[in-house]
Amino acid sequence: MTSAESPGALEIGVFLAELAMLAALVHVGIALPDSVIGRVVLVVVLVGVFVAVWGRWLAPRARRRLPPRPGLVLKVVLFAIGAALLAWAGPLYLAIVFLVVTEAVVVAAEVRRRPLRGDGLATERRPLRDR
């Protein structure tokens, strides 16, 4: 892997945001139900849905990756739902911090990675000398 291919700070931040989302979903699944079976089921369902959606439409190597704008909208919605669930399970301040940090990192990385063109095409940014 060359330095041009190595992940930057924003890409690492997005990966950490994804891990934080998984941790938040596990927290919600453990905090809300009263029974152990309910906790296990809720954790599996929440994490499973997130992983399925991310892997199908948002992962860098997804076969059916969404174009930049719809992909960014879906990411923002997923993290907002995660924050809402986290706020429901408590504490509220943690949900607010989660929402602000994850949304900022995800939006910044997506805008830096690919311009959000109106035609819906996923294009990579190239240096001006290569255009």
Backbone as a ProteinNet text record, in pm:
[ID]
protein_1_A
[PRIMARY]
MTSAESPGALEIGVFLAELAMLAALVHVGIALPDSVIGRVVLVVVLVGVFVAVWGRWLAPRARRRLPPRPGLVLKVVLFAIGAALLAWAGPLYLAIVFLVVTEAVVVAAEVRRRPLRGDGLATERRPLRDR
[TERTIARY]
84.5	0	88.7	70.8	149.4	85.8	158.8	103.7	-18.9	-27.2	-144.7	-268.4	-248.9	-360.7	-394.9	-308.5	-332.3	-447.2	-524.3	-639.7	-596.1	-671.1	-644.5	-718.4	-702.8	-764.1	-917	-975.6	-1121.6	-1173.5	-1102.3	-1144.5	-1135.5	-1031.1	-1018.6	-1130.3	-1162.5	-1272.6	-1406.1	-1429.6	-1554.6	-1559.6	-1446.5	-1442.5	-1472.7	-1415.2	-1443	-1588.5	-1646.9	-1789.2	-1876.6	-1838	-1911.9	-1902.7	-1783.4	-1767.1	-1847	-1849.7	-1928.4	-2077	-2120.1	-2260.9	-2292.6	-2204.7	-2226.5	-2230.6	-2140.3	-2139.6	-2267.3	-2313.9	-2438.1	-2557	-2561.4	-2671.7	-2668.2	-2549.4	-2537.7	-2584.1	-2545.2	-2589.2	-2741.3	-2801.5	-2947.6	-3011.8	-2958.8	-3015.6	-3005	-2899.7	-2881.7	-2962.3	-2974.5	-3037	-3190.3	-3250.2	-3396	-3476.7	-3455.1	-3540.4	-3508.7	-3608.6	-3590.1	-3533.7	-3570	-3526.4	-3395.8	-3323.1	-3197.4	-3223.8	-3327.3	-3361.5	-3398.3	-3475.4	-3511	-3388.9	-3292.4	-3169.4	-3091.4	-3076.9	-3001.4	-3069.4	-3199.4	-3273.7	-3262.1	-3280	-3272.6	-3132.7	-3029.4	-2892.9	-2869.5	-2909.1	-2888.6	-2965.1	-3088.2	-3169.7	-3112.3	-3081.7	-3029.5	-2897.4	-2805.1	-2673.6	-2688.5	-2771.7	-2792	-2847.3	-2945.5	-3004.1	-2900.2	-2826	-2724.2	-2617.9	-2567	-2462.3	-2515.1	-2637.5	-2695.4	-2710.9	-2763.4	-2782.1	-2647.4	-2555.2	-2423.3	-2350.8	-2353.7	-2283	-2341.9	-2471.5	-2537.8	-2524.1	-2538.9	-2544.6	-2436.2	-2363.3	-2271.3	-2124.6	-2097.6	-1959.5	-1878.3	-1749.6	-1667	-1664.6	-1677.2	-1673.1	-1810.5	-1916	-2051.4	-2078.2	-2145.6	-2176.5	-2276.9	-2367.2	-2470.6	-2456.7	-2338.6	-2314.2	-2396.7	-2457	-2539.4	-2452.3	-2507.3	-2435.4	-2410.6	-2322.4	-2282.5	-2396.5	-2487.7	-2593.3	-2685.5	-2745.4	-2830.4	-2752.6	-2627.3	-2544.9	-2521.5	-2492.6	-2471.8	-2600.4	-2711.8	-2840.4	-2867.6	-2843.1	-2866.1	-2773.2	-2647.6	-2554.2	-2602.8	-2642.4	-2690.7	-2813.3	-2905.2	-3026.7	-2992.6	-2902.8	-2864.5	-2803.8	-2712.2	-2650.6	-2749.4	-2844.4	-2947.3	-3039.6	-3074.7	-3155.7	-3079.2	-2950.4	-2867.6	-2863.4	-2852.5	-2850.7	-2986.1	-3094	-3227.2	-3247.8	-3204.5	-3214.7	-3127.4	-3009.4	-2919.8	-2980.2	-3046.3	-3112.1	-3226	-3296.7	-3406	-3353.2	-3241.2	-3183.3	-3106.9	-3065.9	-2996	-2847.2	-2772.1	-2804.1	-2811.4	-2886.5	-2911.3	-2783.6	-2698.5	-2576.8	-2488.7	-2486.2	-2407.8	-2464.6	-2595.3	-2659.3	-2629.2	-2628.6	-2599.8	-2456	-2362.7	-2221.8	-2203.2	-2265.9	-2258.8	-2307.8	-2423.4	-2481.8	-2390.6	-2344.7	-2263.8	-2132.1	-2063.6	-1932.1	-1944.6	-2033.3	-2042.8	-2091.7	-2190	-2240	-2133	-2060.3	-1955.6	-1847.1	-1804.7	-1698.7	-1747.6	-1865.9	-1918.1	-1939.8	-1997.9	-2022.4	-1890.8	-1797.6	-1668.6	-1593.9	-1594.3	-1523.9	-1589.2	-1720.3	-1790.4	-1769.2	-1773.9	-1754.2	-1610.1	-1516.1	-1375.3	-1348.1	-1408.2	-1383.9	-1442.5	-1567.6	-1636.5	-1718.2	-1704.6	-1791.1	-1935.8	-2024.1	-2167.2	-2230.5	-2202.5	-2251.8	-2398.9	-2464.8	-2607.6	-2646.7	-2552.9	-2590.6	-2592.9	-2553.5	-2559	-2445.8	-2346.8	-2234.6	-2131.1	-2078.9	-1972.8	-1840	-1779.5	-1650.7	-1548	-1427.8	-1319	-1258.7	-1215.3	-1146	-1005.5	-963.7	-828.7	-756.3	-625.5	-551.3	-569	-557.2	-577.9	-483	-360.8	-264.3	-306.3	-394.5	-437.7	-565.6	-623.7	-751.3	-728.2
-117.6	0	123.4	209	331.1	438.1	547.1	655	717.2	710.9	765.1	679.3	549.6	459.6	445.4	490.9	472.9	562.4	514.8	593.2	720	825.8	951.1	958.3	1070.1	1089.4	1081.3	1135.8	1132.9	991.5	913.4	775.3	693.7	717.1	650.7	698.5	827.2	881.2	818.1	794.2	729.7	586.8	515.6	380.3	380.8	475.7	486.3	524.8	605.7	640.5	516.8	430.8	306.3	216.8	207.5	128.4	188.3	321.8	388.2	360.2	353.4	321.1	180.5	86	-50.8	-56.2	15.5	19.6	83.1	189.5	255.1	159.8	85.5	-8.7	-121.3	-167.2	-269.3	-212.9	-88.9	-24.9	-14.5	26.9	39.4	-96.7	-197.7	-331.6	-388.2	-351.7	-401	-317.8	-188.7	-99.5	-104.4	-127.1	-113.3	-233.9	-353.4	-464.8	-508.1	-568.8	-618.4	-759.6	-841.7	-981.4	-999.7	-1101.8	-1132.4	-1170.8	-1248.6	-1290.7	-1168.2	-1077.7	-954.6	-872.1	-866.6	-791.5	-852.4	-983.5	-1052.1	-1032.5	-1050.3	-1036	-893.6	-794.2	-655.3	-619.5	-664.1	-636.8	-698.4	-822.6	-890.8	-821.1	-782.1	-715.7	-578.8	-497.6	-363.2	-368.2	-446.8	-456.9	-521.2	-622.6	-688.9	-597.3	-516.3	-422.6	-319.2	-264	-164.5	-224.2	-340.4	-404.6	-439.6	-486.3	-521.9	-398.8	-290.7	-168.3	-111.2	-103.3	-45.9	-132.2	-261.6	-350	-353.7	-339	-347.3	-219.2	-102.2	22.2	125.1	110.2	216.8	176.1	49	3.4	38.9	69.6	105.3	-1	-126.8	-233.6	-295.2	-225.2	-275.9	-287.4	-393.4	-413.5	-310.8	-269.6	-172.5	-45.6	10.6	131.1	247	319.1	432.4	545.5	627.2	746.7	839.8	939	1022.7	1087.1	1155.2	1225	1130.1	1031.1	938.7	861.9	829.2	759.3	844.2	971.2	1061.2	1079.2	1091.9	1105.3	982	862.8	741	733	772.2	772.3	867.8	987.5	1086.2	1032.5	970.9	916	801.5	712	601	650.1	745.6	796.5	876.9	944.8	1016.5	918.6	808.3	705.8	645.6	619	567.8	662.9	792.9	893	899.8	889.9	892.4	771.5	655	535.8	548.8	605.6	625.9	724.8	827.7	923.9	857.1	767.6	696	606.1	539.5	450.9	528.7	651.2	737	712.1	803.7	942	1033	1140.3	1231.7	1300	1342.7	1413.6	1324.1	1195.6	1102.6	1093.9	1094.1	1090.5	1216.9	1330.7	1456.9	1459.3	1419.7	1415	1315.1	1199.3	1097.4	1154.5	1220.6	1275.7	1380	1474.7	1584.5	1531.4	1447.8	1399.6	1307.4	1210.3	1115.8	1183.1	1269.3	1337.2	1427.7	1499.8	1588.5	1509.2	1399.7	1319	1255.8	1199.6	1131.9	1230.5	1345.1	1444.1	1499.2	1532	1585.5	1484.1	1358.8	1256.7	1236.1	1235.3	1212.5	1329	1450.1	1567.5	1571.5	1533.7	1533	1420.2	1305.9	1188.7	1204.4	1246.3	1254.9	1382.4	1459.1	1576.7	1532.4	1606.3	1572.7	1638.6	1580.5	1635.4	1604.8	1688.2	1673.4	1555.5	1500	1391.5	1255.4	1248.4	1123.6	1027.6	1071.7	984.3	988.9	873.8	866.8	889.7	1003.3	1032.7	1056.6	1020.5	1042.8	1179.6	1244.8	1371.1	1344.9	1423.1	1410.3	1543	1539.8	1665.1	1743.4	1875.7	1960.3	1924.7	1884.3	1854.4	1732.6	1646.7	1527.5	1550	1664.4	1690.6	1733.4
0	0	0	-99	-106.3	-20.6	-3.7	78.6	14.3	-120.3	-188.1	-162.3	-134.7	-111.7	35.7	123.5	266.6	312	408.1	453	525.7	502.7	570.2	702.4	768.6	900.2	893	787.3	776.8	752.8	672.7	649.7	778.3	855	985.2	1077.4	1069.9	1149.7	1114.3	985.2	943.1	996.2	989.7	1042.9	1192.3	1264.3	1407.7	1433.9	1346.1	1359.2	1339.2	1243.9	1223.1	1346.8	1403.8	1526	1641.6	1649.8	1754.3	1735.2	1609.6	1582.6	1630.3	1600.5	1647.6	1800	1865.7	2012.2	2065.9	2000.1	2042.5	2028.4	1918.8	1898.8	2001.2	2035.4	2139.7	2273.2	2303.5	2428.1	2433.7	2323.5	2317.7	2338.9	2271.2	2284.3	2424	2494.7	2631.1	2731.1	2707.4	2805.1	2804.5	2690.2	2682.5	2732.8	2681.7	2727.4	2870.8	2935.2	3071.5	3075.1	2978.6	2981.5	2903.9	2938.9	2870.7	2725.7	2703.4	2567.2	2482.6	2541	2470.7	2435.4	2525.9	2500.3	2385.2	2389.8	2284.2	2148.9	2145.4	2020.1	1967	2053.6	2009.2	1959.8	2027.3	1981.7	1844.2	1828	1699.7	1588.1	1613.7	1511.1	1475.7	1575.9	1548.8	1473.5	1522.4	1457.4	1319.3	1308.9	1180.5	1074	1109.1	1012.1	969.7	1065.5	1032.5	939.8	974	893.5	754.2	745.2	615.8	526.1	581	502.2	460.5	554.6	525.2	421.5	440.2	348.9	209.7	201	70.1	-11.5	53.2	-22.9	9.6	120	160.4	171	181.6	196.6	71.8	89.7	-26.6	-136.2	-100.9	-201.1	-227.6	-191.9	-215.2	-364.5	-404.6	-546.6	-596.8	-511.2	-549.8	-467.1	-465.3	-386.4	-442	-350.3	-390.9	-443.6	-533.4	-578.2	-459	-475.1	-361.4	-282	-348.1	-272.1	-197.2	-262.7	-187.1	-80.8	-110.3	-11.5	112.1	91.1	205	284.4	214.8	284.8	370.9	315.8	391.9	513.3	496.6	609.6	719.3	679.4	777	850.1	776.2	837.7	933.4	892.8	980.7	1111.8	1103.2	1225.4	1309.8	1245.8	1321.5	1393.9	1328.1	1394.3	1511.3	1490.5	1599.9	1717.7	1689.4	1796.7	1867.1	1791.6	1853.2	1944.6	1897.8	1982.2	2106.2	2088.5	2201.6	2301.4	2252.1	2341.3	2417.6	2352.4	2416.1	2527.6	2501.4	2602.4	2709.2	2676.3	2770.6	2773	2819.9	2855.7	2732.9	2744.5	2633.9	2585.3	2677.2	2635.6	2547.8	2575.8	2494.8	2352.8	2340.5	2208.9	2129.7	2196.5	2128.3	2078.8	2164.2	2123.8	2009.1	2020.2	1915.2	1782.4	1784.7	1663.1	1599.5	1678	1624	1566.2	1641.4	1597.1	1476.1	1481.9	1370.5	1242.7	1253.8	1133.5	1073.1	1156.3	1105.2	1032.4	1090.9	1029.9	899.7	900.6	782	667.9	696.1	591	537.2	625.6	581.1	494.3	533.9	456.3	320.3	316.8	189.6	94.3	144.3	59.3	8.4	92	50.6	-48.7	-27.5	-111.1	-250.5	-256.8	-384.9	-389.4	-495.5	-507.2	-521.6	-461.6	-464.9	-586.4	-703	-828.5	-846.2	-922	-943.1	-1029.1	-1109.1	-1198.1	-1130.3	-1002.9	-929.4	-958.9	-1037.4	-1070.1	-959.3	-923.8	-823.1	-893.4	-868.1	-929.5	-820.8	-850.4	-756.9	-783.6	-680.8	-696	-745.2	-842.8	-893.7	-876.8	-861.3	-854.3	-983.5	-976.3	-1092.9	-1206.5	-1177.7	-1284.4	-1366.1	-1312.9	-1384.8	-1465.9	-1456.9	-1525.5	-1668.8
[MASK]
+++++++++++++++++++++++++++++++++++++++++++++++++++++++++++++++++++++++++++++++++++++++++++++++++++++++++++++++++++++++++++++++++++

